Each structure stands twice: as C-alpha cells, then as structure tokens.
C-alpha cells in the first residue's frame, strides 16, 4: 500500500473505487438495456425485410431510418441533444442515471444493426424447415432465430459493451460520474496525471474482462 | 390421398413473369413412392413446396386426405403441416442443437410433453440407425448421417406424407443408396406416402412406384416407373431413362461400329420384367446361322421388376439376319435396329 501511495501520490483510492463502481453500474444497466432494445430493433429490422416472416416495407423504412440517424450522431452531441428528454425522464441532467438514456439511445441502434447481420447469416433453409413443421412465428424466433445466431449476438454485444465503456467515459466529462469524471476533473483539470493514469488502467482492465467473457461465451455457444 | 388440380405458380421477377408451375394435375395414392423428375428450373422445387404450402399456389387446389390445404388459414395450415414431413437437399438441421434436440424440435412445436418427447426421440434414433450419436452436433456428422437426422425429424409427429426435396442430391452414390433404402424401409414399415423430387433417374429407378416428368412447369409424362422405362415417349424422358440404362460411352462405341460398315446389323434389345432373364442369345445362335456379338448390356432393377437393354451385332447372310430379328420380336422383346446413332428405326 505504501508503494502505491508513493507511486500515485494524488490518487484517493476510496474515490477511485467509488468511481469504478459508478462506471460498472452504468455499464451494467446500459449494456442490459442496449441488449434488449437492440435485439428487438434488430429482429424487427430482419423480420420486416423482403421475403422474411413479417415483410413490411413502411415499418422497415421507419426502423431503418431511426437506427441510421441515431447511429450517425456523434455521442457527445447526442448527450447534449437529449438533455431536455433526459431532464424530463430522470429529473436531472447530472449523475449516473442521467447518462443512461443517451447511452442506451446511442448504443441500441448500433447493436440493432449487428443483430440484423447476425440473423441474416442464418440459413434460410432452416427457417423453411421450421415452417414446414408447423412452427408459429414466435417459435421460429425463440427456437430458431435466436439460438442459431447466438454466438454472433454475443460477440456483437461484447463489441457494443466496449463501445459503451468509452461512451461512459465521455459522458463523465459532462457530469455523469464514474472514472471519466474522475479522470477529467481530478486528473486533467487539477493536473494530476497519476489519477488519469490509474483511471485509464482500470478502464482497460474492465474492457479486457468484458472481451474475455464475450469470447468465452461466443466459443462455448458456437457448435458449427 | 394427394390431389393436385390445375395448380399454377406465377412469380413476378425483375425480368418479367415466370410461370414456375403451369397447370399441373396429379393424383398420388396412399402408401406409394411418387417421384417427380426434371432438370433444374423445371418447377419441381416449387411444385413440392405447394404440397405443404411453403409456396402458396397462384391458382388451383391441393387436397391431402380430402382436406383442401388451399382453403386453410394460417393456424389450420400449421396443424396440417405437422402431418406432412419434409426433408431437404441441404438437410437444414439446427447446428445449435444436438441430434436428439433436432429430432425433438417438431415435437416441441406440436406441444408434446418432455417425457413423451424423450421416448419418441429414442424410438426415431433407432429407426434411422443413429444409435449412439444422439448427443453429437450436426457438424460432427457425415452427410448421410445428417440426412438420417433430417428423416427422423420429419417423421417425429407421425406424418402421413413425407416430402423429399432433392434429398440425396448432396450425397455420394453409396450414401445415396443407403438413404434410399431407408426411405423404402420406412415406406413399408409405416405405410407412409412419399413424394420426392430429383434430377437423378437412378433415384426414381430404385425406389419409386410411379413417376412424373416435368419440363417448363408442366408434367409432360407420367406413369408407373417400369412403364415409363419401357416406352418413354418424350425426348426428355428418353434422356432420363438413358441416364440409368446406357453407359455414357455406348453412343460412341455404336457410332464407331456403324462407320466400319459391313453386312452386320446392330440391334438394341429392351427387356422388361420376366423376359430380362431369358437366354435369348443362345437361343438365337442355335436356331439361325448367325454370329452374335454382344456390344453392351445392362439390367436395372426397378421396384416393380427388372428392365434391361442389350446392344448386339448380328452378322450373317442378310436374309438370315432378317429372320433372326423377326424371331426376337416374337419374344416380347422390344427391338430397335440402329442404322445411325440418334436416328433409329423401330422395327416392332
């Protein structure tokens, strides 16, 4: 402990721990919500495509438009654009919870496209086979589409989760809390480089762990 | 059992209107193996998909067991489909599921409880000869084994009808034969009606009772397999029959011999059923002053009897040769005197 104190004189480990928990909290909630919302949007994108179960051009265009727009807006601008919406929803524009709407709205379209690509990879013959057995649309979704694309869905959410961690750090600059805020306010603005350094290392560790977990489950579910 | 009345399927594509199936009428009897043969693009794939409404006919009606599938709503159709199994050229198994889980899939769809599912899956694994492979994933199986899983899966809900969409086209000849025997086996054991489409006459020859030949969306010839082998009417049918009865090099060999000239006659004999097994040639040599040279011959076994072709060269005095040919004609054997390959004079 003494060695750490001399190496990083300005680091308040209790603050650092709290910031890490905040970052993990934001990551946990935003990744879960992005997974759900992105999955639904991605499924809708896929199913309403030409030749698929719910072929429907108008709905396809609306969802694709929504996804494309929100995927294209730079995240830091999206936060600012969403301030009125966030204030309405959460009551404040500061703190971890206030960052969540922008995080989810920014990441879900990104993931939705990955879901769509994953679903397109499924052999159409398998869907046809399920239909020939008399499967309902719901059964095709739960028993064919999702299990057959699972490895790609997992690797997709891994990539998205890592993108979200960088979004969360960015959101930290405008007051979301977590390691981003700590690195910016205590590290950059007060010129304490050791704080920035430690915050960066912790973020890297989180990213590596997520990548490792993602790879593990992608491989475990892939029986091809 | 299955009745198709004037069914049509029209596709509107960028390049215009395509009449994939153009007014097909067929009746398929209960318990028979019915084959549809045609080249790719003939409309047979679309045709078989209209038997379970994976493709909705543009016009016409499909009746199975007296029920009109064409009039069904989605829910009725789903229930009807549980009674019609289907297997595919590329097997279409779920790679995320083991053999057991794949076979269990249609049972889950029809809402069978878990205990009953396990019992039924065990039964099916035995039936298709996959004992011990239940916990493998499809990626660990050979093509033939995958198709066995496909067959087990298609039979899970005890269907009355099995549709085979080019089920052996992705398999090597030996595996093809083992899958065909399995199909005959279950056809006998379960009294299942099988409808298959293929581009290989070999498949028709081996297992079908009746066959329909498709060309450009229409059925151009139809009948019992042996009948069609004996007297193929259309050129396309003759080509398909040749696939199994004449080795590829026949034409070249015969052409070569004709060009050599001489008094000899080259004759193609076609035997059907019992006549295929008679000692015609020794009979011929004994009765007439002729030399008989066997050029090429083949006997193929169909489900309802043997079918054989024999190319012989008869040499001797022109008069005697004529008499000899006349003698063969009286033996219920089809005779064709070949003067030029491609243009042959049927004497009978």
Interface residues (C-beta under 8 A of the other chain):
Chain A: X123 X125 X126 X128 X129 X130 X131 X132 X133 X134 X135 X136 X139 X143 X144 X147 X148 X150 X221 X223 X224
Chain B: X52 X54 X77 X78 X79 X80 X81 X82 X84 X85 X86 X88 X90 X92 X93 X94 X95 X96 X97 X105 X106 X108 X109 X110 X137 X138 X139 X153 X157 X163
